[in-house]
Amino acid sequence: MFREEYLRKPIQTDVDCLLAVADARDFPGMLGSMHCMHWEWKNCPKSWKGTISKGIYIVPTIILDAVASYELWIWHAVFGCPGILNDLNVLDRSPVFQELYEDWAPKCEYVVNGRKYI
């Protein structure tokens, strides 16, 4: 029912609209918000449990990284990084920027760790 509208990657029109709304709300250049969260990995292989568990999590976890816009549209979601990684390591392994690197994504300026990209 929602496939055509919601289950797709953003196109240039979407990017332009997101940037305009963010600019009007005093968040210039913001497309959305990225968040990483731990999910319990119930079927983690027994031999991996010691290497996947981290500090505050008693059970093994995998990490979901997701990007959502102000309208709560999910533009990107990937499960898979082991729970022992921090947010920067997850972002480094995430495919979220791969299309930007390969010049497939709609055009926009973005900043990562203080460095501006176009």
URFENHU-V226111 format. One record per residue. PHI is phi in whole degrees, -180 to 180 (* if undefined). PSI is psi as a letter, one per 20 degrees, with the letter a starting at -180 (NA if undefined). OMEGA is omega in radians with two decimals (none if undefined). Layout:
<<PHI;PSI;OMEGA> <PHI;PSI;OMEGA>>
//
This chain:
<<*;h;-3.10> <-103;j;-2.99> <-54;g;-3.06> <-62;h;-3.04> <-88;g;-2.96> <-106;h;-3.07> <-97;m;-3.13> <-156;r;3.06> <-82;q;3.13> <-67;q;3.05> <-103;r;-3.07> <-56;h;3.12> <-60;g;3.10> <-62;g;-3.13> <-61;g;3.13> <-60;g;3.13> <-66;g;3.13> <-61;g;3.13> <-66;h;3.13> <-65;g;3.13> <-65;g;3.13> <-62;g;3.13> <-63;g;3.13> <-66;h;-3.14> <-98;j;3.13> <65;k;3.00> <-126;m;-3.06> <-59;p;3.10> <83;j;-3.10> <-89;p;3.08> <-91;h;-3.09> <-176;a;-3.11> <-121;p;3.12> <-104;p;-3.13> <-140;q;3.06> <-117;p;3.11> <-142;q;-3.12> <-89;p;3.03> <-124;p;3.11> <-61;p;3.13> <-101;n;-3.05> <-66;h;-3.09> <-103;k;3.11> <-62;p;3.09> <-57;p;-3.06> <-55;h;-3.10> <-69;i;-3.14> <-95;i;-2.98> <-53;g;-3.13> <-69;h;-3.11> <-91;i;-3.10> <-101;h;-3.14> <-79;q;-3.10> <-138;p;2.99> <22;e;-3.02> <-74;i;3.14> <-98;o;-3.12> <-76;h;-3.11> <-101;q;3.07> <-66;q;3.12> <-132;q;2.90> <-119;q;-3.03> <-109;p;2.99> <-100;p;2.97> <-112;p;-3.05> <-140;q;3.05> <-121;p;3.13> <-129;q;3.09> <-90;r;3.13> <-61;h;3.10> <-86;j;-3.11> <68;k;2.97> <-76;p;3.10> <-90;o;-3.11> <-94;i;-3.10> <-157;p;3.05> <-154;p;3.14> <-142;p;2.96> <-96;q;2.95> <149;h;-3.14> <-68;p;3.12> <-66;q;-3.05> <-66;i;-3.13> <-83;i;-3.11> <-88;q;3.03> <-91;r;-3.05> <-59;h;3.14> <-66;h;3.10> <-67;h;3.09> <-65;g;3.13> <-61;h;3.13> <-63;h;-3.12> <-93;i;-3.07> <-75;q;3.08> <-80;j;-3.04> <-58;h;-3.12> <-98;i;-3.07> <-58;g;-3.14> <-68;h;3.04> <-66;g;3.13> <-60;h;-3.08> <-90;j;3.07> <63;k;3.09> <-102;i;-3.01> <-84;q;3.01> <-57;q;-3.06> <-77;p;3.02> <-167;r;3.03> <-88;q;3.06> <-149;q;-3.11> <-125;p;3.06> <-128;p;-3.13> <51;l;3.07> <83;i;-3.14> <-101;p;-3.08> <-88;p;3.09> <-125;q;3.09> <-126;NA;none>>
//
